[in-house]
Amino acid sequence: MKYTNADKYFSFLELAKKAVEVTDLSPLSADEEKILNFIAITNARGERLSVTDILGRRELAPSMTMQRKLKALIQKGWIFQEPTEDGRRFQLQLTDNTLDHFKKFSKAMQKAAKSS
């Protein structure tokens, strides 16, 4: 069976798997990955995302689950909390290691797109 239309995607999956295998960060559960991706997209748009804001995102996870998953993401080194100017709220930010991890994924996508 030939997958000509899907070959680039399969190539990306293979390269992405290799990128995950060489990361210094702890592995993520599916829920943690979904939350991390939401934080990353929000940050990439230049939008601020507080802990309070994300706790209200029921499509990601129930509030109690979200609190546990955010704590896990912080402990695993994927995100950190940055205090706002008044110190009463915290913004969720990606760590430098997480940004490096996403850069590896970006390179994998570019490499897969160039492959024939």
Backbone as CSV, one residue per row, in Angstrom:
resi,resn,N_x,N_y,N_z,CA_x,CA_y,CA_z,C_x,C_y,C_z
1,MET,0.854,-1.183,0.000,0.000,0.000,0.000,0.893,1.238,0.000
2,LYS,0.567,2.166,-0.828,1.383,3.372,-0.952,0.678,4.556,-0.304
3,TYR,1.432,5.315,0.518,0.877,6.440,1.275,1.427,7.765,0.764
4,THR,1.500,7.944,-0.517,2.177,9.114,-1.075,1.696,10.434,-0.483
5,ASN,0.416,10.564,-0.245,-0.093,11.822,0.286,0.200,11.995,1.768
6,ALA,0.470,10.912,2.468,0.684,10.973,3.911,2.151,10.783,4.301
7,ASP,3.014,10.537,3.339,4.420,10.255,3.648,5.091,11.352,4.464
8,LYS,4.812,12.594,4.126,5.448,13.701,4.846,4.990,13.735,6.298
9,TYR,3.719,13.443,6.520,3.214,13.409,7.895,3.850,12.262,8.671
10,PHE,3.960,11.093,8.052,4.590,9.961,8.710,6.059,10.258,9.017
11,SER,6.718,10.921,8.090,8.111,11.324,8.306,8.212,12.283,9.490
12,PHE,7.272,13.235,9.555,7.259,14.160,10.690,7.069,13.407,11.998
13,LEU,6.122,12.464,12.047,5.878,11.705,13.282,7.141,10.983,13.736
14,GLU,7.858,10.421,12.788,9.095,9.712,13.118,10.146,10.683,13.671
15,LEU,10.300,11.819,13.015,11.274,12.812,13.475,10.855,13.411,14.816
16,ALA,9.564,13.635,15.007,9.070,14.180,16.278,9.315,13.197,17.414
17,LYS,9.130,11.919,17.147,9.382,10.894,18.167,10.840,10.937,18.602
18,LYS,11.735,11.093,17.646,13.161,11.188,17.972,13.450,12.437,18.795
19,ALA,12.779,13.545,18.487,12.970,14.788,19.245,12.519,14.610,20.686
20,VAL,11.435,13.887,20.898,10.928,13.636,22.246,11.900,12.755,23.015
21,GLU,12.500,11.796,22.338,13.407,10.857,22.995,14.670,11.531,23.512
22,VAL,15.093,12.633,22.912,16.335,13.277,23.321,16.138,14.486,24.231
23,THR,14.900,14.764,24.622,14.654,15.912,25.484,15.073,15.610,26.919
24,ASP,15.503,16.639,27.628,15.856,16.506,29.038,14.636,16.631,29.941
25,LEU,13.500,16.984,29.360,12.278,17.192,30.136,11.551,15.867,30.353
26,SER,10.807,15.806,31.452,10.028,14.605,31.770,8.890,14.432,30.773
27,PRO,8.517,13.189,30.491,7.410,12.937,29.562,6.091,13.512,30.069
28,LEU,5.196,13.768,29.133,3.896,14.351,29.452,2.773,13.351,29.232
29,SER,1.730,13.478,30.040,0.494,12.736,29.775,-0.223,13.454,28.638
30,ALA,-1.239,12.816,28.096,-2.012,13.438,27.006,-2.657,14.742,27.468
31,ASP,-3.206,14.753,28.691,-3.812,15.979,29.224,-2.776,17.077,29.407
32,GLU,-1.606,16.722,29.918,-0.546,17.717,30.110,-0.098,18.293,28.777
33,GLU,0.013,17.446,27.777,0.420,17.919,26.448,-0.617,18.870,25.864
34,LYS,-1.886,18.558,26.039,-2.968,19.423,25.540,-2.911,20.793,26.233
35,ILE,-2.702,20.795,27.537,-2.619,22.051,28.298,-1.377,22.830,27.885
36,LEU,-0.242,22.137,27.760,0.997,22.798,27.348,0.841,23.439,25.976
37,ASN,0.236,22.729,25.047,0.035,23.281,23.697,-0.854,24.516,23.741
38,PHE,-1.881,24.503,24.581,-2.745,25.676,24.726,-1.941,26.863,25.263
39,ILE,-1.115,26.621,26.269,-0.274,27.690,26.833,0.685,28.212,25.762
40,ALA,1.282,27.304,25.001,2.242,27.700,23.964,1.578,28.553,22.884
41,ILE,0.407,28.138,22.434,-0.302,28.899,21.396,-0.694,30.276,21.917
42,THR,-1.174,30.335,23.138,-1.562,31.615,23.732,-0.355,32.537,23.839
43,ASN,0.774,32.000,24.296,2.001,32.787,24.398,2.476,33.249,23.024
44,ALA,2.393,32.370,22.027,2.844,32.711,20.674,2.019,33.845,20.076
45,ARG,0.763,33.937,20.472,-0.102,35.030,20.005,0.178,36.337,20.747
46,GLY,1.039,36.270,21.740,1.347,37.468,22.519,0.305,37.772,23.579
47,GLU,-0.570,36.811,23.847,-1.616,37.006,24.847,-1.106,36.553,26.217
48,ARG,-1.588,37.218,27.235,-1.245,36.849,28.601,-2.220,35.782,29.076
49,LEU,-1.706,34.819,29.806,-2.538,33.732,30.303,-2.228,33.514,31.777
50,SER,-3.192,33.829,32.612,-2.995,33.639,34.048,-3.497,32.262,34.464
51,VAL,-3.108,31.862,35.649,-3.592,30.605,36.206,-5.116,30.642,36.288
52,THR,-5.658,31.759,36.734,-7.109,31.916,36.830,-7.766,31.749,35.466
53,ASP,-7.167,32.334,34.428,-7.715,32.222,33.071,-7.801,30.766,32.624
54,ILE,-6.729,30.021,32.822,-6.702,28.647,32.311,-7.574,27.712,33.144
55,LEU,-7.755,28.028,34.408,-8.637,27.205,35.239,-10.075,27.252,34.734
56,GLY,-10.435,28.312,34.049,-11.774,28.442,33.490,-11.961,27.743,32.152
57,ARG,-10.917,27.182,31.600,-10.989,26.512,30.294,-11.421,25.060,30.473
58,ARG,-12.704,24.851,30.611,-13.264,23.518,30.883,-13.024,22.530,29.739
59,GLU,-12.824,23.040,28.517,-12.580,22.123,27.405,-11.219,21.431,27.514
60,LEU,-10.322,22.004,28.315,-9.010,21.397,28.511,-9.040,20.338,29.609
61,ALA,-9.687,20.671,30.720,-9.780,19.744,31.851,-10.631,20.386,32.936
62,PRO,-11.251,19.565,33.790,-11.965,20.128,34.939,-10.994,20.887,35.849
63,SER,-11.509,21.809,36.616,-10.692,22.704,37.431,-9.685,21.968,38.333
64,MET,-10.142,20.959,39.045,-9.240,20.235,39.947,-8.157,19.484,39.176
65,THR,-8.540,18.887,38.063,-7.562,18.207,37.215,-6.560,19.216,36.671
66,MET,-7.064,20.375,36.245,-6.205,21.417,35.703,-5.168,21.839,36.738
67,GLN,-5.576,22.017,37.974,-4.632,22.413,39.017,-3.526,21.374,39.171
68,ARG,-3.902,20.095,39.168,-2.904,19.018,39.286,-1.966,19.004,38.086
69,LYS,-2.532,19.181,36.905,-1.718,19.128,35.683,-0.776,20.331,35.585
70,LEU,-1.246,21.512,35.983,-0.362,22.691,35.987,0.791,22.481,36.961
71,LYS,0.477,21.957,38.124,1.520,21.681,39.118,2.538,20.684,38.561
72,ALA,2.047,19.651,37.875,2.937,18.661,37.273,3.810,19.286,36.185
73,LEU,3.213,20.150,35.345,3.990,20.811,34.286,5.087,21.693,34.866
74,ILE,4.791,22.337,35.979,5.798,23.169,36.650,6.896,22.284,37.227
75,GLN,6.515,21.227,37.925,7.496,20.329,38.539,8.371,19.634,37.504
76,LYS,7.800,19.334,36.348,8.549,18.672,35.281,9.426,19.637,34.492
77,GLY,9.286,20.939,34.752,10.129,21.930,34.093,9.635,22.428,32.752
78,TRP,8.371,22.190,32.418,7.834,22.634,31.134,7.359,24.084,31.163
79,ILE,6.805,24.521,32.292,6.289,25.891,32.423,6.713,26.470,33.764
80,PHE,6.544,27.785,33.895,6.749,28.447,35.181,5.721,29.555,35.322
81,GLN,5.563,30.010,36.550,4.619,31.096,36.828,5.409,32.377,37.026
82,GLU,5.029,33.401,36.296,5.675,34.705,36.399,4.686,35.674,37.042
83,PRO,5.077,36.309,38.157,4.139,37.230,38.809,3.853,38.453,37.932
84,THR,2.628,38.951,38.028,2.266,40.176,37.309,2.848,41.375,38.051
85,GLU,2.657,42.555,37.462,3.218,43.776,38.037,2.750,43.996,39.483
86,ASP,1.496,43.701,39.761,0.978,43.937,41.114,1.235,42.749,42.054
87,GLY,1.742,41.637,41.507,2.093,40.492,42.329,0.914,39.655,42.810
88,ARG,-0.296,40.010,42.402,-1.463,39.268,42.877,-1.826,38.095,41.973
89,ARG,-1.401,38.138,40.727,-1.698,37.068,39.781,-0.401,36.555,39.177
90,PHE,-0.495,35.382,38.581,0.669,34.787,37.940,0.336,34.446,36.494
91,GLN,1.271,34.760,35.603,1.144,34.426,34.192,1.900,33.120,33.942
92,LEU,1.341,32.283,33.091,1.986,31.027,32.736,2.910,31.259,31.552
93,GLN,4.143,30.824,31.699,5.158,31.011,30.667,5.855,29.686,30.383
94,LEU,6.383,29.549,29.188,7.161,28.372,28.818,8.599,28.542,29.278
95,THR,9.219,27.458,29.716,10.632,27.514,30.093,11.493,27.518,28.830
96,ASP,12.751,27.877,28.987,13.675,27.857,27.844,13.803,26.443,27.275
97,ASN,13.819,25.429,28.147,13.896,24.044,27.664,12.676,23.679,26.828
98,THR,11.527,24.181,27.206,10.308,23.909,26.445,10.380,24.585,25.081
99,LEU,10.855,25.805,25.058,11.012,26.510,23.773,11.984,25.753,22.871
100,ASP,13.075,25.242,23.444,14.014,24.433,22.662,13.336,23.176,22.125
101,HIS,12.512,22.567,22.932,11.771,21.370,22.526,10.865,21.687,21.332
102,PHE,10.148,22.793,21.397,9.277,23.179,20.282,10.088,23.536,19.038
103,LYS,11.279,24.088,19.206,12.148,24.364,18.056,12.540,23.068,17.350
104,LYS,12.792,22.004,18.141,13.121,20.705,17.546,11.938,20.179,16.732
105,PHE,10.733,20.354,17.259,9.543,19.936,16.521,9.416,20.734,15.233
106,SER,9.695,22.022,15.299,9.617,22.873,14.111,10.612,22.402,13.053
107,LYS,11.829,22.091,13.488,12.837,21.595,12.553,12.401,20.256,11.951
108,ALA,11.778,19.405,12.774,11.286,18.121,12.265,10.216,18.337,11.203
109,MET,9.340,19.298,11.429,8.292,19.602,10.444,8.916,20.105,9.145
110,GLN,9.891,20.988,9.262,10.542,21.537,8.071,11.270,20.442,7.305
111,LYS,11.958,19.564,8.036,12.686,18.479,7.391,11.721,17.529,6.692
112,ALA,10.620,17.209,7.355,9.628,16.308,6.755,9.012,16.946,5.514
113,ALA,8.772,18.254,5.550,8.176,18.954,4.400,9.101,18.959,3.208
114,LYS,10.400,18.989,3.468,11.384,19.018,2.370,11.607,17.638,1.776
115,SER,11.328,16.586,2.567,11.567,15.225,2.053,10.593,14.912,0.930
116,SER,11.019,14.040,0.047,10.132,13.718,-1.080,9.482,12.378,-0.937
